Each structure stands twice: as C-alpha cells, then as structure tokens.
C-alpha cells in the first residue's frame, strides 16, 4: 500500500505534508501503526474487543430522559 503525493503547482511543502497526513489517516495507517507499536496478546485483544462491544451496545440501548419542566411555586 503505497501512498504517493505529487506536488501541485505553487504548493508549499507544509501543504503537501498536510495532504499526506490526511491520506495516511484516511487509509488507517496511523491507527494501524499505533496498534502495532506494542505487542498485544490475543487474549488481551479479545478482551478489549468485547469491552468495546459491550460499551457500544450500552450506548445504543441508552435512551436519554427528557428534562422535567420546572414549576414555579
């Protein structure tokens, strides 16, 4: 998976680097590099995935209650 960024006319190096970083983020390279930075045991990976799944399900099941109107006394 090669990411190539060609310089556009009148484009500075900073702008080119910004485009390159966006492309890397879009491809998921930065996330993959961070994930592979340290070894993670398969059991830890499964545990993390299950916790993430539980949190996602809890978030989907959560129904916010409407705020009650304050009554004047």
N, CA, C, O and CB atoms as a CASP TS submission, in Angstrom:
PFRMAT TS
TARGET T0000
AUTHOR 0000-0000-0000
METHOD Language model
MODEL 1
PARENT N/A
ATOM      1  N   UNK     1       0.852  -1.160   0.000  1.00  0.00           N
ATOM      2  CA  UNK     1       0.000   0.000   0.000  1.00  0.00           C
ATOM      3  C   UNK     1       0.905   1.232   0.000  1.00  0.00           C
ATOM      4  O   UNK     1       1.392   1.652   1.050  1.00  0.00           O
ATOM      5  CB  UNK     1      -0.973  -0.007   1.224  1.00  0.00           C
ATOM      6  N   UNK     2       1.119   1.788  -1.147  1.00  0.00           N
ATOM      7  CA  UNK     2       1.980   2.956  -1.266  1.00  0.00           C
ATOM      8  C   UNK     2       1.125   4.207  -1.416  1.00  0.00           C
ATOM      9  O   UNK     2       0.189   4.252  -2.213  1.00  0.00           O
ATOM     10  CB  UNK     2       2.947   2.809  -2.462  1.00  0.00           C
ATOM     11  N   UNK     3       1.467   5.201  -0.642  1.00  0.00           N
ATOM     12  CA  UNK     3       0.767   6.478  -0.732  1.00  0.00           C
ATOM     13  C   UNK     3       1.721   7.467  -1.364  1.00  0.00           C
ATOM     14  O   UNK     3       2.812   7.714  -0.851  1.00  0.00           O
ATOM     15  CB  UNK     3       0.271   6.975   0.672  1.00  0.00           C
ATOM     16  N   UNK     4       1.306   8.019  -2.459  1.00  0.00           N
ATOM     17  CA  UNK     4       2.145   8.983  -3.159  1.00  0.00           C
ATOM     18  C   UNK     4       1.435  10.323  -3.212  1.00  0.00           C
ATOM     19  O   UNK     4       0.232  10.406  -3.463  1.00  0.00           O
ATOM     20  CB  UNK     4       2.489   8.490  -4.581  1.00  0.00           C
ATOM     21  N   UNK     5       2.207  11.362  -2.970  1.00  0.00           N
ATOM     22  CA  UNK     5       1.671  12.711  -3.022  1.00  0.00           C
ATOM     23  C   UNK     5       2.538  13.501  -3.990  1.00  0.00           C
ATOM     24  O   UNK     5       3.726  13.714  -3.750  1.00  0.00           O
ATOM     25  CB  UNK     5       1.634  13.378  -1.601  1.00  0.00           C
ATOM     26  N   UNK     6       1.929  13.931  -5.082  1.00  0.00           N
ATOM     27  CA  UNK     6       2.663  14.732  -6.061  1.00  0.00           C
ATOM     28  C   UNK     6       2.455  16.198  -5.743  1.00  0.00           C
ATOM     29  O   UNK     6       1.366  16.619  -5.352  1.00  0.00           O
ATOM     30  CB  UNK     6       2.207  14.412  -7.512  1.00  0.00           C
ATOM     31  N   UNK     7       3.513  16.966  -5.917  1.00  0.00           N
ATOM     32  CA  UNK     7       3.436  18.396  -5.640  1.00  0.00           C
ATOM     33  C   UNK     7       2.564  19.080  -6.698  1.00  0.00           C
ATOM     34  O   UNK     7       2.729  18.869  -7.900  1.00  0.00           O
ATOM     35  CB  UNK     7       4.854  19.026  -5.606  1.00  0.00           C
ATOM     36  N   UNK     8       1.649  19.892  -6.219  1.00  0.00           N
ATOM     37  CA  UNK     8       0.816  20.682  -7.122  1.00  0.00           C
ATOM     38  C   UNK     8       1.527  21.997  -7.384  1.00  0.00           C
ATOM     39  O   UNK     8       2.421  22.388  -6.633  1.00  0.00           O
ATOM     40  CB  UNK     8      -0.612  20.922  -6.527  1.00  0.00           C
ATOM     41  N   UNK     9       1.137  22.665  -8.430  1.00  0.00           N
ATOM     42  CA  UNK     9       1.808  23.917  -8.770  1.00  0.00           C
ATOM     43  C   UNK     9       1.558  24.959  -7.678  1.00  0.00           C
ATOM     44  O   UNK     9       0.414  25.205  -7.295  1.00  0.00           O
ATOM     45  CB  UNK     9       1.323  24.442 -10.143  1.00  0.00           C
ATOM     46  N   UNK    10       2.616  25.553  -7.191  1.00  0.00           N
ATOM     47  CA  UNK    10       2.511  26.596  -6.173  1.00  0.00           C
ATOM     48  C   UNK    10       2.194  26.066  -4.785  1.00  0.00           C
ATOM     49  O   UNK    10       1.807  26.842  -3.911  1.00  0.00           O
ATOM     50  CB  UNK    10       1.464  27.579  -6.570  1.00  0.00           C
ATOM     51  N   UNK    11       2.348  24.757  -4.555  1.00  0.00           N
ATOM     52  CA  UNK    11       2.029  24.173  -3.254  1.00  0.00           C
ATOM     53  C   UNK    11       3.294  24.104  -2.400  1.00  0.00           C
ATOM     54  O   UNK    11       4.346  23.661  -2.860  1.00  0.00           O
ATOM     55  CB  UNK    11       1.404  22.760  -3.419  1.00  0.00           C
ATOM     56  N   UNK    12       3.174  24.543  -1.167  1.00  0.00           N
ATOM     57  CA  UNK    12       4.334  24.519  -0.286  1.00  0.00           C
ATOM     58  C   UNK    12       4.507  23.110   0.287  1.00  0.00           C
ATOM     59  O   UNK    12       3.620  22.263   0.182  1.00  0.00           O
ATOM     60  CB  UNK    12       4.183  25.566   0.853  1.00  0.00           C
ATOM     61  N   UNK    13       5.661  22.889   0.890  1.00  0.00           N
ATOM     62  CA  UNK    13       5.970  21.594   1.496  1.00  0.00           C
ATOM     63  C   UNK    13       5.027  21.315   2.665  1.00  0.00           C
ATOM     64  O   UNK    13       4.617  20.175   2.882  1.00  0.00           O
ATOM     65  CB  UNK    13       7.441  21.553   1.971  1.00  0.00           C
ATOM     66  N   UNK    14       4.687  22.359   3.412  1.00  0.00           N
ATOM     67  CA  UNK    14       3.767  22.182   4.546  1.00  0.00           C
ATOM     68  C   UNK    14       2.397  21.697   4.076  1.00  0.00           C
ATOM     69  O   UNK    14       1.799  20.813   4.689  1.00  0.00           O
ATOM     70  CB  UNK    14       3.616  23.501   5.326  1.00  0.00           C
ATOM     71  N   UNK    15       1.913  22.279   2.994  1.00  0.00           N
ATOM     72  CA  UNK    15       0.610  21.875   2.467  1.00  0.00           C
ATOM     73  C   UNK    15       0.653  20.437   1.956  1.00  0.00           C
ATOM     74  O   UNK    15      -0.303  19.678   2.118  1.00  0.00           O
ATOM     75  CB  UNK    15       0.167  22.824   1.342  1.00  0.00           C
ATOM     76  N   UNK    16       1.776  20.076   1.338  1.00  0.00           N
ATOM     77  CA  UNK    16       1.942  18.715   0.834  1.00  0.00           C
ATOM     78  C   UNK    16       1.974  17.716   1.994  1.00  0.00           C
ATOM     79  O   UNK    16       1.373  16.645   1.908  1.00  0.00           O
ATOM     80  CB  UNK    16       3.233  18.604  -0.009  1.00  0.00           C
ATOM     81  N   UNK    17       2.671  18.062   3.072  1.00  0.00           N
ATOM     82  CA  UNK    17       2.742  17.188   4.244  1.00  0.00           C
ATOM     83  C   UNK    17       1.359  17.032   4.873  1.00  0.00           C
ATOM     84  O   UNK    17       0.996  15.940   5.311  1.00  0.00           O
ATOM     85  CB  UNK    17       3.744  17.745   5.280  1.00  0.00           C
ATOM     86  N   UNK    18       0.588  18.120   4.919  1.00  0.00           N
ATOM     87  CA  UNK    18      -0.765  18.065   5.464  1.00  0.00           C
ATOM     88  C   UNK    18      -1.631  17.108   4.651  1.00  0.00           C
ATOM     89  O   UNK    18      -2.389  16.316   5.210  1.00  0.00           O
ATOM     90  CB  UNK    18      -1.395  19.467   5.488  1.00  0.00           C
ATOM     91  N   UNK    19      -1.511  17.191   3.316  1.00  0.00           N
ATOM     92  CA  UNK    19      -2.263  16.285   2.442  1.00  0.00           C
ATOM     93  C   UNK    19      -1.845  14.838   2.653  1.00  0.00           C
ATOM     94  O   UNK    19      -2.684  13.937   2.678  1.00  0.00           O
ATOM     95  CB  UNK    19      -2.068  16.674   0.977  1.00  0.00           C
ATOM     96  N   UNK    20      -0.529  14.618   2.805  1.00  0.00           N
ATOM     97  CA  UNK    20      -0.005  13.274   3.039  1.00  0.00           C
ATOM     98  C   UNK    20      -0.543  12.703   4.352  1.00  0.00           C
ATOM     99  O   UNK    20      -0.955  11.545   4.407  1.00  0.00           O
ATOM    100  CB  UNK    20       1.536  13.294   3.058  1.00  0.00           C
ATOM    101  N   UNK    21      -0.538  13.509   5.395  1.00  0.00           N
ATOM    102  CA  UNK    21      -1.040  13.052   6.695  1.00  0.00           C
ATOM    103  C   UNK    21      -2.521  12.704   6.624  1.00  0.00           C
ATOM    104  O   UNK    21      -2.959  11.718   7.217  1.00  0.00           O
ATOM    105  CB  UNK    21      -0.806  14.123   7.765  1.00  0.00           C
ATOM    106  N   UNK    22      -3.300  13.519   5.894  1.00  0.00           N
ATOM    107  CA  UNK    22      -4.725  13.236   5.741  1.00  0.00           C
ATOM    108  C   UNK    22      -4.949  11.921   5.010  1.00  0.00           C
ATOM    109  O   UNK    22      -5.828  11.141   5.374  1.00  0.00           O
ATOM    110  CB  UNK    22      -5.418  14.374   4.995  1.00  0.00           C
ATOM    111  N   UNK    23      -4.145  11.680   3.972  1.00  0.00           N
ATOM    112  CA  UNK    23      -4.266  10.426   3.228  1.00  0.00           C
ATOM    113  C   UNK    23      -3.915   9.227   4.108  1.00  0.00           C
ATOM    114  O   UNK    23      -4.582   8.195   4.055  1.00  0.00           O
ATOM    115  CB  UNK    23      -3.361  10.453   1.990  1.00  0.00           C
ATOM    116  N   UNK    24      -2.867   9.370   4.915  1.00  0.00           N
ATOM    117  CA  UNK    24      -2.474   8.286   5.827  1.00  0.00           C
ATOM    118  C   UNK    24      -3.578   8.011   6.830  1.00  0.00           C
ATOM    119  O   UNK    24      -3.872   6.854   7.134  1.00  0.00           O
ATOM    120  CB  UNK    24      -1.166   8.636   6.563  1.00  0.00           C
ATOM    121  N   UNK    25      -4.185   9.056   7.341  1.00  0.00           N
ATOM    122  CA  UNK    25      -5.280   8.906   8.306  1.00  0.00           C
ATOM    123  C   UNK    25      -6.476   8.228   7.642  1.00  0.00           C
ATOM    124  O   UNK    25      -7.114   7.355   8.231  1.00  0.00           O
ATOM    125  CB  UNK    25      -5.696  10.283   8.885  1.00  0.00           C
ATOM    126  N   UNK    26      -6.769   8.636   6.415  1.00  0.00           N
ATOM    127  CA  UNK    26      -7.895   8.072   5.683  1.00  0.00           C
ATOM    128  C   UNK    26      -7.693   6.581   5.412  1.00  0.00           C
ATOM    129  O   UNK    26      -8.645   5.804   5.482  1.00  0.00           O
ATOM    130  CB  UNK    26      -8.098   8.822   4.369  1.00  0.00           C
ATOM    131  N   UNK    27      -6.468   6.183   5.106  1.00  0.00           N
ATOM    132  CA  UNK    27      -6.155   4.781   4.829  1.00  0.00           C
ATOM    133  C   UNK    27      -6.083   3.946   6.102  1.00  0.00           C
ATOM    134  O   UNK    27      -6.085   2.716   6.036  1.00  0.00           O
ATOM    135  CB  UNK    27      -4.843   4.680   4.078  1.00  0.00           C
ATOM    136  N   UNK    28      -6.020   4.602   7.257  1.00  0.00           N
ATOM    137  CA  UNK    28      -5.952   3.872   8.517  1.00  0.00           C
ATOM    138  C   UNK    28      -4.543   3.473   8.908  1.00  0.00           C
ATOM    139  O   UNK    28      -4.361   2.626   9.783  1.00  0.00           O
ATOM    140  CB  UNK    28      -6.801   2.653   8.436  1.00  0.00           C
ATOM    141  N   UNK    29      -3.546   4.068   8.277  1.00  0.00           N
ATOM    142  CA  UNK    29      -2.157   3.716   8.578  1.00  0.00           C
ATOM    143  C   UNK    29      -1.738   4.159   9.975  1.00  0.00           C
ATOM    144  O   UNK    29      -1.056   3.417  10.682  1.00  0.00           O
ATOM    145  CB  UNK    29      -1.230   4.333   7.549  1.00  0.00           C
ATOM    146  N   UNK    30      -2.140   5.353  10.373  1.00  0.00           N
ATOM    147  CA  UNK    30      -1.710   5.843  11.680  1.00  0.00           C
ATOM    148  C   UNK    30      -2.310   5.000  12.796  1.00  0.00           C
ATOM    149  O   UNK    30      -1.643   4.720  13.792  1.00  0.00           O
ATOM    150  CB  UNK    30      -2.102   7.313  11.859  1.00  0.00           C
ATOM    151  N   UNK    31      -3.567   4.594  12.632  1.00  0.00           N
ATOM    152  CA  UNK    31      -4.210   3.751  13.639  1.00  0.00           C
ATOM    153  C   UNK    31      -3.520   2.393  13.713  1.00  0.00           C
ATOM    154  O   UNK    31      -3.312   1.848  14.797  1.00  0.00           O
ATOM    155  CB  UNK    31      -5.708   3.573  13.322  1.00  0.00           C
ATOM    156  N   UNK    32      -3.167   1.851  12.541  1.00  0.00           N
ATOM    157  CA  UNK    32      -2.502   0.552  12.486  1.00  0.00           C
ATOM    158  C   UNK    32      -1.112   0.614  13.113  1.00  0.00           C
ATOM    159  O   UNK    32      -0.706  -0.309  13.819  1.00  0.00           O
ATOM    160  CB  UNK    32      -2.404   0.068  11.038  1.00  0.00           C
ATOM    161  N   UNK    33      -0.391   1.686  12.860  1.00  0.00           N
ATOM    162  CA  UNK    33       0.956   1.840  13.422  1.00  0.00           C
ATOM    163  C   UNK    33       0.888   1.942  14.934  1.00  0.00           C
ATOM    164  O   UNK    33       1.691   1.328  15.635  1.00  0.00           O
ATOM    165  CB  UNK    33       1.655   3.081  12.838  1.00  0.00           C
ATOM    166  N   UNK    34      -0.063   2.712  15.441  1.00  0.00           N
ATOM    167  CA  UNK    34      -0.211   2.841  16.894  1.00  0.00           C
ATOM    168  C   UNK    34      -0.588   1.508  17.518  1.00  0.00           C
ATOM    169  O   UNK    34      -0.132   1.180  18.613  1.00  0.00           O
ATOM    170  CB  UNK    34      -1.267   3.899  17.239  1.00  0.00           C
ATOM    171  N   UNK    35      -1.428   0.734  16.818  1.00  0.00           N
ATOM    172  CA  UNK    35      -1.865  -0.553  17.354  1.00  0.00           C
ATOM    173  C   UNK    35      -0.703  -1.546  17.399  1.00  0.00           C
ATOM    174  O   UNK    35      -0.614  -2.357  18.321  1.00  0.00           O
ATOM    175  CB  UNK    35      -3.017  -1.122  16.508  1.00  0.00           C
ATOM    176  N   UNK    36       0.182  -1.485  16.411  1.00  0.00           N
ATOM    177  CA  UNK    36       1.295  -2.429  16.333  1.00  0.00           C
ATOM    178  C   UNK    36       2.542  -1.941  17.060  1.00  0.00           C
ATOM    179  O   UNK    36       3.577  -2.608  17.041  1.00  0.00           O
ATOM    180  CB  UNK    36       1.630  -2.700  14.894  1.00  0.00           C
ATOM    181  N   UNK    37       2.446  -0.792  17.693  1.00  0.00           N
ATOM    182  CA  UNK    37       3.599  -0.225  18.392  1.00  0.00           C
ATOM    183  C   UNK    37       4.080  -1.144  19.514  1.00  0.00           C
ATOM    184  O   UNK    37       5.284  -1.295  19.724  1.00  0.00           O
ATOM    185  CB  UNK    37       3.250   1.152  18.959  1.00  0.00           C
ATOM    186  N   UNK    38       3.141  -1.755  20.230  1.00  0.00           N
ATOM    187  CA  UNK    38       3.463  -2.673  21.313  1.00  0.00           C
ATOM    188  C   UNK    38       2.736  -3.980  21.066  1.00  0.00           C
ATOM    189  O   UNK    38       1.634  -3.992  20.516  1.00  0.00           O
ATOM    190  CB  UNK    38       3.082  -2.075  22.696  1.00  0.00           C
ATOM    191  N   UNK    39       3.347  -5.077  21.471  1.00  0.00           N
ATOM    192  CA  UNK    39       2.722  -6.384  21.287  1.00  0.00           C
ATOM    193  C   UNK    39       1.527  -6.518  22.214  1.00  0.00           C
ATOM    194  O   UNK    39       1.588  -6.151  23.388  1.00  0.00           O
ATOM    195  CB  UNK    39       3.734  -7.520  21.541  1.00  0.00           C
ATOM    196  N   UNK    40       0.448  -7.045  21.673  1.00  0.00           N
ATOM    197  CA  UNK    40      -0.758  -7.269  22.460  1.00  0.00           C
ATOM    198  C   UNK    40      -1.121  -8.744  22.335  1.00  0.00           C
ATOM    199  O   UNK    40      -1.286  -9.267  21.233  1.00  0.00           O
ATOM    200  CB  UNK    40      -1.940  -6.343  21.985  1.00  0.00           C
ATOM    201  N   UNK    41      -1.241  -9.398  23.475  1.00  0.00           N
ATOM    202  CA  UNK    41      -1.580 -10.815  23.462  1.00  0.00           C
ATOM    203  C   UNK    41      -2.973 -10.996  22.861  1.00  0.00           C
ATOM    204  O   UNK    41      -3.830 -10.123  22.997  1.00  0.00           O
ATOM    205  CB  UNK    41      -1.515 -11.413  24.893  1.00  0.00           C
ATOM    206  N   UNK    42      -3.196 -12.131  22.196  1.00  0.00           N
ATOM    207  CA  UNK    42      -4.512 -12.381  21.597  1.00  0.00           C
ATOM    208  C   UNK    42      -5.643 -12.323  22.623  1.00  0.00           C
ATOM    209  O   UNK    42      -6.735 -11.846  22.314  1.00  0.00           O
ATOM    210  CB  UNK    42      -4.519 -13.736  20.910  1.00  0.00           C
ATOM    211  N   UNK    43      -5.389 -12.805  23.841  1.00  0.00           N
ATOM    212  CA  UNK    43      -6.433 -12.755  24.871  1.00  0.00           C
ATOM    213  C   UNK    43      -6.763 -11.313  25.236  1.00  0.00           C
ATOM    214  O   UNK    43      -7.925 -10.984  25.472  1.00  0.00           O
ATOM    215  CB  UNK    43      -5.994 -13.532  26.126  1.00  0.00           C
ATOM    216  N   UNK    44      -5.750 -10.451  25.286  1.00  0.00           N
ATOM    217  CA  UNK    44      -5.993  -9.034  25.579  1.00  0.00           C
ATOM    218  C   UNK    44      -6.769  -8.377  24.448  1.00  0.00           C
ATOM    219  O   UNK    44      -7.627  -7.526  24.683  1.00  0.00           O
ATOM    220  CB  UNK    44      -4.665  -8.293  25.808  1.00  0.00           C
ATOM    221  N   UNK    45      -6.463  -8.777  23.227  1.00  0.00           N
ATOM    222  CA  UNK    45      -7.159  -8.218  22.067  1.00  0.00           C
ATOM    223  C   UNK    45      -8.639  -8.594  22.109  1.00  0.00           C
ATOM    224  O   UNK    45      -9.507  -7.757  21.860  1.00  0.00           O
ATOM    225  CB  UNK    45      -6.515  -8.714  20.752  1.00  0.00           C
ATOM    226  N   UNK    46      -8.921  -9.871  22.429  1.00  0.00           N
ATOM    227  CA  UNK    46     -10.311 -10.317  22.530  1.00  0.00           C
ATOM    228  C   UNK    46     -11.030  -9.594  23.665  1.00  0.00           C
ATOM    229  O   UNK    46     -12.181  -9.182  23.515  1.00  0.00           O
ATOM    230  CB  UNK    46     -10.376 -11.839  22.746  1.00  0.00           C
ATOM    231  N   UNK    47     -10.347  -9.441  24.801  1.00  0.00           N
ATOM    232  CA  UNK    47     -10.946  -8.771  25.949  1.00  0.00           C
ATOM    233  C   UNK    47     -11.284  -7.325  25.612  1.00  0.00           C
ATOM    234  O   UNK    47     -12.359  -6.836  25.961  1.00  0.00           O
ATOM    235  CB  UNK    47     -10.004  -8.829  27.157  1.00  0.00           C
ATOM    236  N   UNK    48     -10.358  -6.633  24.926  1.00  0.00           N
ATOM    237  CA  UNK    48     -10.589  -5.242  24.540  1.00  0.00           C
ATOM    238  C   UNK    48     -11.755  -5.138  23.562  1.00  0.00           C
ATOM    239  O   UNK    48     -12.575  -4.224  23.656  1.00  0.00           O
ATOM    240  CB  UNK    48      -9.320  -4.638  23.919  1.00  0.00           C
ATOM    241  N   UNK    49     -11.824  -6.082  22.621  1.00  0.00           N
ATOM    242  CA  UNK    49     -12.908  -6.071  21.642  1.00  0.00           C
ATOM    243  C   UNK    49     -14.253  -6.308  22.316  1.00  0.00           C
ATOM    244  O   UNK    49     -15.248  -5.678  21.957  1.00  0.00           O
ATOM    245  CB  UNK    49     -12.666  -7.131  20.564  1.00  0.00           C
ATOM    246  N   UNK    50     -14.288  -7.219  23.298  1.00  0.00           N
ATOM    247  CA  UNK    50     -15.568  -7.487  23.965  1.00  0.00           C
ATOM    248  C   UNK    50     -16.007  -6.301  24.811  1.00  0.00           C
ATOM    249  O   UNK    50     -17.195  -5.985  24.866  1.00  0.00           O
ATOM    250  CB  UNK    50     -15.465  -8.742  24.840  1.00  0.00           C
ATOM    251  N   UNK    51     -15.049  -5.633  25.479  1.00  0.00           N
ATOM    252  CA  UNK    51     -15.401  -4.443  26.269  1.00  0.00           C
ATOM    253  C   UNK    51     -15.938  -3.342  25.359  1.00  0.00           C
ATOM    254  O   UNK    51     -16.892  -2.647  25.709  1.00  0.00           O
ATOM    255  CB  UNK    51     -14.171  -3.929  27.063  1.00  0.00           C
ATOM    256  N   UNK    52     -15.322  -3.191  24.194  1.00  0.00           N
ATOM    257  CA  UNK    52     -15.756  -2.178  23.243  1.00  0.00           C
ATOM    258  C   UNK    52     -17.169  -2.493  22.746  1.00  0.00           C
ATOM    259  O   UNK    52     -17.995  -1.595  22.585  1.00  0.00           O
ATOM    260  CB  UNK    52     -14.772  -2.090  22.059  1.00  0.00           C
ATOM    261  N   UNK    53     -17.430  -3.769  22.507  1.00  0.00           N
ATOM    262  CA  UNK    53     -18.742  -4.191  22.040  1.00  0.00           C
ATOM    263  C   UNK    53     -19.809  -3.948  23.102  1.00  0.00           C
ATOM    264  O   UNK    53     -20.908  -3.490  22.788  1.00  0.00           O
ATOM    265  CB  UNK    53     -18.714  -5.664  21.648  1.00  0.00           C
ATOM    266  N   UNK    54     -19.488  -4.254  24.356  1.00  0.00           N
ATOM    267  CA  UNK    54     -20.434  -4.036  25.457  1.00  0.00           C
ATOM    268  C   UNK    54     -20.741  -2.551  25.591  1.00  0.00           C
ATOM    269  O   UNK    54     -21.897  -2.164  25.764  1.00  0.00           O
ATOM    270  CB  UNK    54     -19.870  -4.593  26.788  1.00  0.00           C
ATOM    271  N   UNK    55     -19.715  -1.729  25.514  1.00  0.00           N
ATOM    272  CA  UNK    55     -19.904  -0.285  25.630  1.00  0.00           C
ATOM    273  C   UNK    55     -20.761   0.235  24.482  1.00  0.00           C
ATOM    274  O   UNK    55     -21.611   1.103  24.680  1.00  0.00           O
ATOM    275  CB  UNK    55     -18.548   0.438  25.653  1.00  0.00           C
ATOM    276  N   UNK    56     -20.537  -0.294  23.286  1.00  0.00           N
ATOM    277  CA  UNK    56     -21.307   0.145  22.119  1.00  0.00           C
ATOM    278  C   UNK    56     -22.777  -0.246  22.267  1.00  0.00           C
ATOM    279  O   UNK    56     -23.670   0.541  21.955  1.00  0.00           O
ATOM    280  CB  UNK    56     -20.722  -0.460  20.825  1.00  0.00           C
ATOM    281  N   UNK    57     -23.022  -1.478  22.749  1.00  0.00           N
ATOM    282  CA  UNK    57     -24.402  -1.923  22.950  1.00  0.00           C
ATOM    283  C   UNK    57     -25.089  -1.099  24.032  1.00  0.00           C
ATOM    284  O   UNK    57     -26.262  -0.754  23.894  1.00  0.00           O
ATOM    285  CB  UNK    57     -24.437  -3.412  23.320  1.00  0.00           C
ATOM    286  N   UNK    58     -24.373  -0.782  25.104  1.00  0.00           N
ATOM    287  CA  UNK    58     -24.951   0.006  26.190  1.00  0.00           C
ATOM    288  C   UNK    58     -25.301   1.402  25.692  1.00  0.00           C
ATOM    289  O   UNK    58     -26.320   1.970  26.082  1.00  0.00           O
ATOM    290  CB  UNK    58     -23.980   0.088  27.385  1.00  0.00           C
ATOM    291  N   UNK    59     -24.459   1.945  24.837  1.00  0.00           N
ATOM    292  CA  UNK    59     -24.703   3.271  24.291  1.00  0.00           C
ATOM    293  C   UNK    59     -25.941   3.263  23.396  1.00  0.00           C
ATOM    294  O   UNK    59     -26.734   4.203  23.422  1.00  0.00           O
ATOM    295  CB  UNK    59     -23.477   3.762  23.507  1.00  0.00           C
ATOM    296  N   UNK    60     -26.106   2.195  22.601  1.00  0.00           N
ATOM    297  CA  UNK    60     -27.259   2.092  21.713  1.00  0.00           C
ATOM    298  C   UNK    60     -28.552   1.908  22.503  1.00  0.00           C
ATOM    299  O   UNK    60     -29.603   2.404  22.097  1.00  0.00           O
ATOM    300  CB  UNK    60     -27.073   0.935  20.735  1.00  0.00           C
ATOM    301  N   UNK    61     -28.480   1.194  23.633  1.00  0.00           N
ATOM    302  CA  UNK    61     -29.669   0.924  24.440  1.00  0.00           C
ATOM    303  C   UNK    61     -30.072   2.106  25.304  1.00  0.00           C
ATOM    304  O   UNK    61     -31.214   2.181  25.758  1.00  0.00           O
ATOM    305  CB  UNK    61     -29.433  -0.275  25.314  1.00  0.00           C
ATOM    306  N   UNK    62     -29.151   3.027  25.535  1.00  0.00           N
ATOM    307  CA  UNK    62     -29.412   4.164  26.404  1.00  0.00           C
ATOM    308  C   UNK    62     -30.375   5.119  25.737  1.00  0.00           C
ATOM    309  O   UNK    62     -30.151   5.558  24.609  1.00  0.00           O
ATOM    310  CB  UNK    62     -28.114   4.884  26.765  1.00  0.00           C
ATOM    311  N   UNK    63     -31.458   5.440  26.444  1.00  0.00           N
ATOM    312  CA  UNK    63     -32.441   6.404  25.943  1.00  0.00           C
ATOM    313  C   UNK    63     -32.455   7.574  26.921  1.00  0.00           C
ATOM    314  O   UNK    63     -32.867   7.413  28.070  1.00  0.00           O
ATOM    315  CB  UNK    63     -33.883   5.755  25.793  1.00  0.00           C
ATOM    316  N   UNK    64     -32.013   8.735  26.484  1.00  0.00           N
ATOM    317  CA  UNK    64     -31.961   9.873  27.404  1.00  0.00           C
ATOM    318  C   UNK    64     -33.357  10.303  27.841  1.00  0.00           C
ATOM    319  O   UNK    64     -34.294  10.352  27.044  1.00  0.00           O
ATOM    320  CB  UNK    64     -31.236  11.049  26.750  1.00  0.00           C
ATOM    321  N   UNK    65     -33.467  10.608  29.114  1.00  0.00           N
ATOM    322  CA  UNK    65     -34.741  11.067  29.655  1.00  0.00           C
ATOM    323  C   UNK    65     -34.878  12.558  29.380  1.00  0.00           C
ATOM    324  O   UNK    65     -33.903  13.307  29.443  1.00  0.00           O
ATOM    325  CB  UNK    65     -34.847  10.769  31.180  1.00  0.00           C
ATOM    326  N   UNK    66     -36.078  12.968  29.081  1.00  0.00           N
ATOM    327  CA  UNK    66     -36.301  14.390  28.847  1.00  0.00           C
ATOM    328  C   UNK    66     -36.279  15.118  30.184  1.00  0.00           C
ATOM    329  O   UNK    66     -36.759  14.602  31.193  1.00  0.00           O
ATOM    330  CB  UNK    66     -37.646  14.632  28.103  1.00  0.00           C
ATOM    331  N   UNK    67     -35.733  16.290  30.178  1.00  0.00           N
ATOM    332  CA  UNK    67     -35.652  17.075  31.402  1.00  0.00           C
ATOM    333  C   UNK    67     -37.068  17.515  31.797  1.00  0.00           C
ATOM    334  O   UNK    67     -37.867  17.939  30.962  1.00  0.00           O
ATOM    335  CB  UNK    67     -34.708  18.311  31.216  1.00  0.00           C
ATOM    336  N   UNK    68     -37.342  17.401  33.076  1.00  0.00           N
ATOM    337  CA  UNK    68     -38.660  17.817  33.557  1.00  0.00           C
ATOM    338  C   UNK    68     -38.730  19.330  33.596  1.00  0.00           C
ATOM    339  O   UNK    68     -37.732  20.004  33.849  1.00  0.00           O
ATOM    340  CB  UNK    68     -38.956  17.225  34.954  1.00  0.00           C
ATOM    341  N   UNK    69     -39.904  19.850  33.346  1.00  0.00           N
ATOM    342  CA  UNK    69     -40.086  21.290  33.397  1.00  0.00           C
ATOM    343  C   UNK    69     -40.126  21.732  34.842  1.00  0.00           C
ATOM    344  O   UNK    69     -40.722  21.078  35.698  1.00  0.00           O
ATOM    345  CB  UNK    69     -41.368  21.715  32.658  1.00  0.00           C
ATOM    346  N   UNK    70     -39.489  22.842  35.093  1.00  0.00           N
ATOM    347  CA  UNK    70     -39.511  23.400  36.455  1.00  0.00           C
ATOM    348  C   UNK    70     -40.817  24.147  36.665  1.00  0.00           C
ATOM    349  O   UNK    70     -41.248  24.929  35.819  1.00  0.00           O
ATOM    350  CB  UNK    70     -38.294  24.346  36.702  1.00  0.00           C
ATOM    351  N   UNK    71     -41.426  23.895  37.791  1.00  0.00           N
ATOM    352  CA  UNK    71     -42.682  24.599  38.107  1.00  0.00           C
ATOM    353  C   UNK    71     -42.391  25.696  39.108  1.00  0.00           C
ATOM    354  O   UNK    71     -41.589  25.532  40.027  1.00  0.00           O
ATOM    355  CB  UNK    71     -43.761  23.621  38.667  1.00  0.00           C
ATOM    356  N   UNK    72     -43.051  26.799  38.911  1.00  0.00           N
ATOM    357  CA  UNK    72     -42.864  27.907  39.859  1.00  0.00           C
ATOM    358  C   UNK    72     -43.773  27.706  41.046  1.00  0.00           C
ATOM    359  O   UNK    72     -44.906  27.246  40.902  1.00  0.00           O
ATOM    360  CB  UNK    72     -43.142  29.276  39.191  1.00  0.00           C
ATOM    361  N   UNK    73     -43.283  28.050  42.208  1.00  0.00           N
ATOM    362  CA  UNK    73     -44.079  27.895  43.439  1.00  0.00           C
ATOM    363  C   UNK    73     -44.543  29.202  43.950  1.00  0.00           C
ATOM    364  O   UNK    73     -45.223  29.259  44.974  1.00  0.00           O
ATOM    365  CB  UNK    73     -43.296  27.196  44.512  1.00  0.00           C
TER
END
